[in-house]
Amino acid sequence: MATLYIVATPIGNLEDITLRALNVLKSVEVIACEDTRHTQKLLSKYEIHKRLIATHAHNEESSAKGIVGLLDQGLDIAFVSDAGTPSISDPGARLVTCVRKAGYDIVAIPGASAFSTLISVAGYVGKTFTFEGFLPIKKGKRTSRLEVLINRDEAFIIYESPYRVLKTLKEIKGIDSKRVVVVAREMTKTHEEIIRDTIENVVDDFSSRSSIKGEFAICICPKAASVEIEEE
């Protein structure tokens, strides 16, 4: 029976891919991907030549039906997002649901993920944390969600773009100006930057920058982490 493989790919550095992932990408007949141009860069580095089809957030449901049709033909298929593990703030969940309903096997090929990479270098965040991903774009909903998450007093991880990151950091400061955060920019890439400090200091830092570039993952730590910063 044909199989759908959900394959994790690098979040930045193209060498952060597993041997198993490369073997799967070489063995399947078709690779479904979020952006064919982006995925082609990875495939070219490893001299992999496969048929690519686009499966992204705007066409995932309709594309999933097409992928089931290819599985019906006996073709093995790999699905990759632009970076990291599919279905984590990326397309993939609807595809998996559709393929499972059709009765086909689904195999996870684990690898890089921005949120687990951040947690691994964040230091103390407590035993429990929430992965939130991208917050609502509208300010009112975003602030309300931040208040809920911060009042839980458990660590949580968000993703943010360079265009909104300073606004989001200022909103966090407005809710709890003493909270400790870990801000990671361009993880695994040439200009990687990881800062652990109070939200006050982080806002001051980014406010002073002439430009802010790169993709961000941010861990907002529980209150107990502020004691650690004060004792340093």
N, C-alpha and C positions, 0 to 999 in steps of 0.2 A: 504493500500500500504506500502511496506517496505520502510525503511528510513535509510539514511546514516547520522550518527552523527559525527561532527568534534569536537573532545574533547581536550580541553587544559589540560595539565598535569603539575606538578611541574617543576620548572627550577633547583631545587636542593633539598630543604627540602621537603620530601615526604608528610608532613602534609599540604602543600600548594595546596590542591585540594578541589574543591567545593563538597558539598553534592550532588548537581545535577549531577556532573560528575561521582561520585561514583555510583549513582542510575542508570545512563545510562550504565556504564560499567557492572553493575550487570544484567541489563535487556536485553541487546543485545545477539544475538546468536553467533556473531563472532566479534573479535577485530583485525583490521588490524593495524600493527604498523611498525615503522621504523626499530627497532631491537627487535626481540622477547625476547631475553635474558634480555635486558634493561627493557622492559615493564613488564616482569614477576616479577621483583623485586617490582614494584609498586603494581601489582595485589596480590602478596603474602602477602604484608603488610596488605592489606584489605580483605584477604581471598576470593578473586575473582578467580573463575576457569572457563576459557572460551577457546574456540578454537582460536588460534592465527595464523595469516598469515602475512608474511613479505611484506611490501609495502614501498620501499625506493627509493632514487633518481635514482638508476640504473635500477629499474624494474617498476617504477611507472606507465608507460603507459600500459605495458602488464598486470600488476597486476590490474589496473583499470578495464580492460575488465573482469577479473575473478570476481572482486567484483560486477560488474553489473550482472554477471551470478548468483551470490548468491542472489542479490536483486530480480532477476527474480524468484527465488525459494521462495520468501516471507520472507527472513531472514533479520532482522535488523542488521546493522553493525556500529560499532564505529571505527573511525580512530584516532590514536594518533601518534605524533612524539616522539622522544626521550625525549624532554623537551620543555615546553612552548606551544605556540599556533601553530598548523600546518599551513603551507603555508607562514609563516614568516621566511624566510631563512631556511625553512625545506620543505620536500615533502608535498603535499596536493593539490596544485593548479590544477595540471593535473587530479588528481582523481576527484576533484569537478567538473571540466569541463566535464569530461566523464560521470559522473553520472547524471549531469544535462541534458546533451544531451539525455540520455536514459529516461528521464522523471520522475526520482525519486526525492522525497523530500530530502533536505539537511538541517540539523539543526545544528547551531553552539552552542556549549556548552562552554561559555567563561571562562577564568581563567588566569593563569600566563603567562607573556610574558617578556622576558629579557629586551627588549627595553623600555616598559612602566614602568617596575620596576626601571630602571636606571633613566628615566625622573622624576619619583616621588621623587627621592632623590638628583637630580642634582642641585637644586636651580635655579637661573635665567638663562634661555636659550632663552628668547624671545618668542613671540607668534607663530612663525613659525619654524618648524624643519623638516628635511628630515631623513627618515630611509633608510640607504644605505645597511645595512647588511654587508656581507663579500665583501671586495675589491678584485679586480683581483689579481691573484697570481704573474703574471709577473710584475717585477719592473716598467718597462716603462709605462704600462697601469695603474698600481696602482698609480704611481706618478701623471700621467696626470689626473686621476679621482680625486685625492686629491686636485690638484690645482683648478679644476673646482668647487668642493664643497666648499673649503675654500674661494675662490674669490666671492662666492655668499654672504658671510657674514651673513649666517643664520646657526643656530645650525644643526648639523647632527650627526647621531648615526651609529657607525660601530661595527661589531663583529670581534674579532681576536683570534687566537690561541696563546698559550704560546710560540710557536716556532717562530712566526713572529711578536709578539707584539712590541718588542723593535725596530725592523727595521721600523715598521710602525710609531711608535712614533717619531723616528729620522727623517723620511721623513716629518712628519707634522712640526716638528721643523725647518727643512730646508726651508719650505715654509713660515712659520710665527712663529718666535721664541717667540713671546709675547702672542700667543693665549692661552686662558684658556681651559683646558680640564678636564673632569670628567672621571676618570678611575675606573671601577668596576670590581673586580676579585672575582670569586666564590660566586656570589650573592645568598643569602639565605642559604649558606652552613656554616659549622663550621668555616672555615678560610676566611669568607667574608671580603673584604677590599674595601673601597671606598675613592678615593683621588680626591680632587678638587684643582688644582693649575695651574701655568703656565706650558706650555709644556717643557720649559727649566728645571724647577725643577723636573718635572716628569721623564724626560729622565735621569737626573742626579741620581735620586732615583733608577730607574730600572737598570741603568748601573752598579750601585754599588752592586747589589744583586748577590749572588753566583749562584742562580738558580731562574727561573721564572716558576711557576706552576699555573694551573687553566685556566678556560675559561674567556675571557674578553669581556666586553661591554664598549664602549668608546663614550662619547659625546664631540664633539668639539664645543665649544660655540662661539657665535658671538663676534666681537671685543669689543662691549660694556661691556662684562663681564670682560675684562682685567682691565678696570677702577675700577671695584668693588674690584678686588684683590689688586690693587695698593693702594686703600684707606684704606684697612684693617690694 
